[in-house]
Amino acid sequence: MLDLTTATPEQLKALEPGEFIAVVRTMSDGELGALMRGPNRAPIVENVFERMPQIFRPERAGDARALTHWTITERPDGGEDRYTVAVADGTCRVTEGHEGDASLALTLTPVAFVKIISKTGNPVMMFMTGKLKASGDLGLAASIAGWFEPPAA
C-alpha cells in the first residue's frame, strides 16, 4: 500500500480514488494531520478536486443545481485552499478559487476534508465540533455527498 507521506506527486496523481480511500482508512487522525501539513497536501487537494467530475453521478443529483465553495484551512504557509464545485444540467465542473454566489459554503480543516471526501468521517459530528463550518443551503450539504461515488478499491 502506498505511503501517502512519501509518495511523489506523480504517484499521487496516478492513485485511483478507491485506492486513495483504502489508504486513508488505515491512517489515524494524527497521521492524516501530519500528511496534510506536509509537502503532499497540495498534490492531494489538487487531485481530489480534479477527480470530482469523474466520480460525479448525475443520476443521483437529478436536476439539482448547486454552486459550492470549498475552503480548506491550515495550509502550511498559513493560507487556505479554495475551490468552486458547480453542478448543473447533469455535469460537475471544478475551478480553483471561489467564483459566483455559492448555494453552500464549506470551510473545513484538512483532516476533516480528507475524511469527508473519503467518506471515513461523520460530517455531522465534524460540524458540531467546529472542524466543518457550513453556510447557505444546509439541505444541500446533507445530500451533496451522495452525488459522488468513487469506485471501490
Secondary structure, 3 states (H helix, E strand, C coil): CCCCCCCCHHHHHHCCHHHHHHHHCCCCHHHHHHHHHCCCHHHHHHHHHHHHHHHECHHHHCCCCEEEEEEECCCCCCCCEEEEEEEECCEEEEEECCCCCCCEEEEECHHHHHHHHCCCCCHHHHHHCCCEEEEECHHHHHHHHHHECCCCC
